[in-house]
């Protein structure tokens, strides 16, 4: 649990870090990701469903893109970019 708390605080542990999601149905959640050899998080992630209220299609895959965020604990955030149309319902 100590390692998970460190990830959630934005600390890199064993080349893994927790990055906040902004916007979309997963706004405010943290995704724990493995950093690449270059020290960067995966450029894009997809998530299905979501808990936030809104016109979210639970069958759709919502996409987030990593962006540098110097004021975020991990130095990165995942910003909502929309629905992956190739997998929508």
OpenMM code with the backbone's topology and positions (N, CA, C; nanometers):
from openmm import Vec3, app, unit

residues = "UNK UNK UNK UNK UNK UNK UNK UNK UNK UNK UNK UNK UNK UNK UNK UNK UNK UNK UNK UNK UNK UNK UNK UNK UNK UNK UNK UNK UNK UNK UNK UNK UNK UNK UNK UNK UNK UNK UNK UNK UNK UNK UNK UNK UNK UNK UNK UNK UNK UNK UNK UNK UNK UNK UNK UNK UNK UNK UNK UNK UNK UNK UNK UNK UNK UNK UNK UNK UNK UNK UNK UNK UNK UNK UNK UNK UNK UNK UNK UNK UNK UNK UNK UNK UNK UNK UNK UNK UNK".split()
positions = [
    Vec3(0.0816, -0.1196, 0.0000),
    Vec3(0.0000, 0.0000, 0.0000),
    Vec3(0.0864, 0.1266, 0.0000),
    Vec3(0.2045, 0.1183, 0.0624),
    Vec3(0.2923, 0.2352, 0.0643),
    Vec3(0.3334, 0.2745, -0.0770),
    Vec3(0.3628, 0.1752, -0.1606),
    Vec3(0.4020, 0.2040, -0.2992),
    Vec3(0.2852, 0.2661, -0.3744),
    Vec3(0.1654, 0.2135, -0.3564),
    Vec3(0.0476, 0.2693, -0.4230),
    Vec3(0.0277, 0.4141, -0.3811),
    Vec3(0.0426, 0.4439, -0.2534),
    Vec3(0.0284, 0.5822, -0.2069),
    Vec3(0.1349, 0.6723, -0.2689),
    Vec3(0.2540, 0.6207, -0.2866),
    Vec3(0.3591, 0.7000, -0.3511),
    Vec3(0.3237, 0.7277, -0.4969),
    Vec3(0.2703, 0.6247, -0.5671),
    Vec3(0.2262, 0.6462, -0.7055),
    Vec3(0.1176, 0.7521, -0.7108),
    Vec3(0.0190, 0.7395, -0.6230),
    Vec3(-0.0929, 0.8336, -0.6236),
    Vec3(-0.0484, 0.9758, -0.5914),
    Vec3(0.0628, 0.9894, -0.5200),
    Vec3(0.1171, 1.1217, -0.4893),
    Vec3(0.2000, 1.1773, -0.6043),
    Vec3(0.2134, 1.1005, -0.7132),
    Vec3(0.2874, 1.1477, -0.8294),
    Vec3(0.4353, 1.1146, -0.8264),
    Vec3(0.4761, 1.0270, -0.7369),
    Vec3(0.6168, 0.9891, -0.7262),
    Vec3(0.6450, 0.8707, -0.8189),
    Vec3(0.7579, 0.8758, -0.8871),
    Vec3(0.7976, 0.7649, -0.9735),
    Vec3(0.8606, 0.6569, -0.8866),
    Vec3(0.8022, 0.5362, -0.8905),
    Vec3(0.8524, 0.4216, -0.8157),
    Vec3(0.8647, 0.3059, -0.9141),
    Vec3(0.9861, 0.2515, -0.9264),
    Vec3(1.0110, 0.1413, -1.0193),
    Vec3(0.9642, 0.1759, -1.1617),
    Vec3(0.9910, 0.2985, -1.2024),
    Vec3(0.9569, 0.3474, -1.3361),
    Vec3(0.8062, 0.3503, -1.3623),
    Vec3(0.7270, 0.3600, -1.2560),
    Vec3(0.5815, 0.3667, -1.2648),
    Vec3(0.5356, 0.4881, -1.1858),
    Vec3(0.4290, 0.5543, -1.2341),
    Vec3(0.3802, 0.6754, -1.1686),
    Vec3(0.2290, 0.6874, -1.1869),
    Vec3(0.1651, 0.7573, -1.0966),
    Vec3(0.0226, 0.7860, -1.1089),
    Vec3(0.0013, 0.9220, -1.1719),
    Vec3(-0.0807, 0.9281, -1.2758),
    Vec3(-0.1058, 1.0529, -1.3489),
    Vec3(-0.2552, 1.0827, -1.3461),
    Vec3(-0.2911, 1.2057, -1.3107),
    Vec3(-0.4306, 1.2475, -1.3025),
    Vec3(-0.4927, 1.2589, -1.4407),
    Vec3(-0.6208, 1.2233, -1.4496),
    Vec3(-0.6994, 1.2401, -1.5706),
    Vec3(-0.7815, 1.3674, -1.5556),
    Vec3(-0.7833, 1.4496, -1.6594),
    Vec3(-0.8615, 1.5730, -1.6546),
    Vec3(-0.9639, 1.5724, -1.7665),
    Vec3(-1.0876, 1.6010, -1.7311),
    Vec3(-1.1968, 1.6042, -1.8283),
    Vec3(-1.2541, 1.4669, -1.8537),
    Vec3(-1.3644, 1.4651, -1.9270),
    Vec3(-1.4278, 1.3393, -1.9632),
    Vec3(-1.4883, 1.2676, -1.8444),
    Vec3(-1.5313, 1.1442, -1.8650),
    Vec3(-1.5996, 1.0708, -1.7589),
    Vec3(-1.5084, 1.0250, -1.6449),
    Vec3(-1.3781, 1.0330, -1.6620),
    Vec3(-1.2852, 0.9892, -1.5576),
    Vec3(-1.2140, 1.1062, -1.4915),
    Vec3(-1.2669, 1.2278, -1.5065),
    Vec3(-1.2049, 1.3474, -1.4512),
    Vec3(-1.1723, 1.3299, -1.3026),
    Vec3(-1.0478, 1.3602, -1.2666),
    Vec3(-1.0057, 1.3549, -1.1276),
    Vec3(-0.9488, 1.2218, -1.0829),
    Vec3(-0.9656, 1.1181, -1.1612),
    Vec3(-0.9093, 0.9883, -1.1248),
    Vec3(-0.7603, 0.9858, -1.1576),
    Vec3(-0.6921, 0.8888, -1.1033),
    Vec3(-0.5489, 0.8720, -1.1288),
    Vec3(-0.5265, 0.7403, -1.2008),
    Vec3(-0.4488, 0.7447, -1.3069),
    Vec3(-0.4112, 0.6247, -1.3814),
    Vec3(-0.2659, 0.5943, -1.3493),
    Vec3(-0.2392, 0.4731, -1.3046),
    Vec3(-0.1013, 0.4328, -1.2759),
    Vec3(-0.0437, 0.3719, -1.4025),
    Vec3(0.0654, 0.4301, -1.4525),
    Vec3(0.1224, 0.3884, -1.5805),
    Vec3(0.2717, 0.3606, -1.5674),
    Vec3(0.3191, 0.2751, -1.6545),
    Vec3(0.4617, 0.2449, -1.6652),
    Vec3(0.5243, 0.3472, -1.7596),
    Vec3(0.6328, 0.4098, -1.7183),
    Vec3(0.7026, 0.5040, -1.8044),
    Vec3(0.7873, 0.4278, -1.9055),
    Vec3(0.8046, 0.4883, -2.0214),
    Vec3(0.8881, 0.4270, -2.1246),
    Vec3(1.0353, 0.4430, -2.0922),
    Vec3(1.1188, 0.3879, -2.1767),
    Vec3(1.2643, 0.3991, -2.1578),
    Vec3(1.3099, 0.5442, -2.1609),
    Vec3(1.2324, 0.6270, -2.2302),
    Vec3(1.2650, 0.7690, -2.2393),
    Vec3(1.2150, 0.8480, -2.1186),
    Vec3(1.1508, 0.7799, -2.0217),
    Vec3(1.0994, 0.8469, -1.9027),
    Vec3(0.9647, 0.9135, -1.9233),
    Vec3(0.9024, 0.8877, -2.0382),
    Vec3(0.7731, 0.9494, -2.0689),
    Vec3(0.6597, 0.8489, -2.0489),
    Vec3(0.5415, 0.8990, -2.0111),
    Vec3(0.4274, 0.8085, -1.9995),
    Vec3(0.3749, 0.7725, -2.1378),
    Vec3(0.2917, 0.6686, -2.1485),
    Vec3(0.2288, 0.6395, -2.2773),
    Vec3(0.1571, 0.7650, -2.3286),
    Vec3(0.1720, 0.7942, -2.4568),
    Vec3(0.1179, 0.9182, -2.5137),
    Vec3(-0.0339, 0.9227, -2.5111),
    Vec3(-0.0973, 0.8060, -2.5118),
    Vec3(-0.2428, 0.8030, -2.5202),
    Vec3(-0.2944, 0.6837, -2.4408),
    Vec3(-0.4095, 0.6999, -2.3800),
    Vec3(-0.4742, 0.5869, -2.3169),
    Vec3(-0.6229, 0.5918, -2.3484),
    Vec3(-0.6846, 0.4752, -2.3415),
    Vec3(-0.8284, 0.4650, -2.3654),
    Vec3(-0.8931, 0.4020, -2.2435),
    Vec3(-1.0132, 0.4473, -2.2105),
    Vec3(-1.0863, 0.3944, -2.0964),
    Vec3(-1.2328, 0.3788, -2.1359),
    Vec3(-1.2958, 0.2776, -2.0824),
    Vec3(-1.4360, 0.2505, -2.1143),
    Vec3(-1.5235, 0.2842, -1.9940),
    Vec3(-1.6413, 0.3398, -2.0210),
    Vec3(-1.7383, 0.3681, -1.9152),
    Vec3(-1.7120, 0.5001, -1.8473),
    Vec3(-1.7213, 0.5035, -1.7160),
    Vec3(-1.6981, 0.6253, -1.6401),
    Vec3(-1.8063, 0.6470, -1.5373),
    Vec3(-1.7740, 0.7243, -1.4350),
    Vec3(-1.8668, 0.7478, -1.3252),
    Vec3(-1.9282, 0.8874, -1.3267),
    Vec3(-1.8634, 0.9824, -1.3888),
    Vec3(-1.9132, 1.1191, -1.3890),
    Vec3(-2.0446, 1.1287, -1.4642),
    Vec3(-2.1290, 1.2219, -1.4212),
    Vec3(-2.2530, 1.2455, -1.4936),
    Vec3(-2.2223, 1.3109, -1.6264),
    Vec3(-2.3006, 1.2791, -1.7234),
    Vec3(-2.2810, 1.3383, -1.8554),
    Vec3(-2.3381, 1.2466, -1.9601),
    Vec3(-2.3307, 1.2887, -2.0816),
    Vec3(-2.3841, 1.2054, -2.1904),
    Vec3(-2.2833, 1.1008, -2.2364),
    Vec3(-2.2227, 1.0282, -2.1421),
    Vec3(-2.1188, 0.9330, -2.1769),
    Vec3(-2.1804, 0.8024, -2.2226),
    Vec3(-2.1333, 0.7534, -2.3327),
    Vec3(-2.1750, 0.6231, -2.3829),
    Vec3(-2.0916, 0.5178, -2.3105),
    Vec3(-2.1531, 0.4330, -2.2270),
    Vec3(-2.0744, 0.3358, -2.1512),
    Vec3(-2.0013, 0.2339, -2.2383),
    Vec3(-2.0447, 0.2185, -2.3632),
    Vec3(-1.9784, 0.1240, -2.4528),
    Vec3(-1.8609, 0.1866, -2.5261),
    Vec3(-1.8504, 0.3191, -2.5227),
    Vec3(-1.7447, 0.3886, -2.5965),
    Vec3(-1.6124, 0.3818, -2.5225),
    Vec3(-1.5062, 0.3945, -2.5987),
    Vec3(-1.3730, 0.4086, -2.5395),
    Vec3(-1.3356, 0.5556, -2.5464),
    Vec3(-1.3184, 0.6137, -2.4287),
    Vec3(-1.2822, 0.7546, -2.4180),
    Vec3(-1.1311, 0.7657, -2.4209),
    Vec3(-1.0796, 0.8631, -2.4952),
    Vec3(-0.9350, 0.8750, -2.5119),
    Vec3(-0.8806, 0.9953, -2.4340),
    Vec3(-0.7615, 0.9759, -2.3821),
    Vec3(-0.6877, 1.0790, -2.3093),
    Vec3(-0.5468, 1.0843, -2.3660),
    Vec3(-0.4916, 1.2050, -2.3738),
    Vec3(-0.3575, 1.2260, -2.4262),
    Vec3(-0.2703, 1.2862, -2.3169),
    Vec3(-0.1478, 1.2361, -2.3025),
    Vec3(-0.0580, 1.2889, -2.1998),
    Vec3(-0.0018, 1.4234, -2.2434),
    Vec3(0.0006, 1.5159, -2.1490),
    Vec3(0.0573, 1.6481, -2.1742),
    Vec3(0.1449, 1.6864, -2.0544),
    Vec3(0.2563, 1.7554, -2.0801),
    Vec3(0.3387, 1.8021, -1.9690),
    Vec3(0.2583, 1.8980, -1.8807),
    Vec3(0.2697, 1.8816, -1.7511),
    Vec3(0.2002, 1.9682, -1.6556),
    Vec3(0.2943, 1.9914, -1.5377),
    Vec3(0.3757, 2.0974, -1.5458),
    Vec3(0.4782, 2.1188, -1.4435),
    Vec3(0.4223, 2.1357, -1.3023),
    Vec3(0.2950, 2.1744, -1.2890),
    Vec3(0.2380, 2.1944, -1.1560),
    Vec3(0.1694, 2.0695, -1.1017),
    Vec3(0.1604, 1.9633, -1.1832),
    Vec3(0.1047, 1.8360, -1.1370),
    Vec3(0.2145, 1.7571, -1.0676),
    Vec3(0.1813, 1.6813, -0.9635),
    Vec3(0.2856, 1.6068, -0.8901),
    Vec3(0.3721, 1.5182, -0.9799),
    Vec3(0.3130, 1.4513, -1.0787),
    Vec3(0.3902, 1.3621, -1.1655),
    Vec3(0.4597, 1.4373, -1.2780),
    Vec3(0.4223, 1.5646, -1.2983),
    Vec3(0.4780, 1.6410, -1.4092),
    Vec3(0.4019, 1.6202, -1.5392),
    Vec3(0.2964, 1.5381, -1.5353),
    Vec3(0.2142, 1.5069, -1.6520),
    Vec3(0.0681, 1.4991, -1.6098),
    Vec3(-0.0212, 1.5229, -1.7031),
    Vec3(-0.1621, 1.4902, -1.6854),
    Vec3(-0.2096, 1.4232, -1.8135),
    Vec3(-0.3216, 1.3550, -1.8042),
    Vec3(-0.3887, 1.3010, -1.9220),
    Vec3(-0.5120, 1.3855, -1.9452),
    Vec3(-0.5168, 1.4557, -2.0587),
    Vec3(-0.6314, 1.5396, -2.0926),
    Vec3(-0.7276, 1.4636, -2.1829),
    Vec3(-0.8557, 1.4816, -2.1559),
    Vec3(-0.9595, 1.4158, -2.2352),
    Vec3(-0.9591, 1.4706, -2.3780),
    Vec3(-0.9584, 1.3803, -2.4759),
    Vec3(-0.9591, 1.4234, -2.6155),
    Vec3(-1.0814, 1.3776, -2.6911),
    Vec3(-1.1692, 1.2980, -2.6275),
    Vec3(-1.2934, 1.2581, -2.6933),
    Vec3(-1.3109, 1.1079, -2.6985),
    Vec3(-1.4013, 1.0657, -2.7870),
    Vec3(-1.4338, 0.9249, -2.8011),
    Vec3(-1.3588, 0.8682, -2.9201),
    Vec3(-1.3026, 0.7494, -2.9027),
    Vec3(-1.2371, 0.6794, -3.0112),
    Vec3(-1.3480, 0.6245, -3.1003),
    Vec3(-1.3736, 0.6897, -3.2129),
    Vec3(-1.4859, 0.6546, -3.3005),
    Vec3(-1.4765, 0.5128, -3.3539),
    Vec3(-1.3567, 0.4592, -3.3633),
    Vec3(-1.3414, 0.3252, -3.4176),
    Vec3(-1.3943, 0.2180, -3.3233),
    Vec3(-1.4160, 0.2536, -3.1944),
    Vec3(-1.4644, 0.1554, -3.0974),
    Vec3(-1.5952, 0.1977, -3.0328),
    Vec3(-1.6594, 0.3032, -3.0802),
    Vec3(-1.7815, 0.3559, -3.0178),
    Vec3(-1.8981, 0.2601, -3.0400),
    Vec3(-1.9403, 0.1957, -2.9312),
    Vec3(-2.0592, 0.1114, -2.9299),
    Vec3(-2.0613, 0.0116, -3.0401),
] * unit.nanometer
topology = app.Topology()
chain = topology.addChain("A")
for resn in residues:
    res = topology.addResidue(resn, chain)
    for name in ("N", "CA", "C"):
        topology.addAtom(name, app.Element.getBySymbol(name[0]), res)
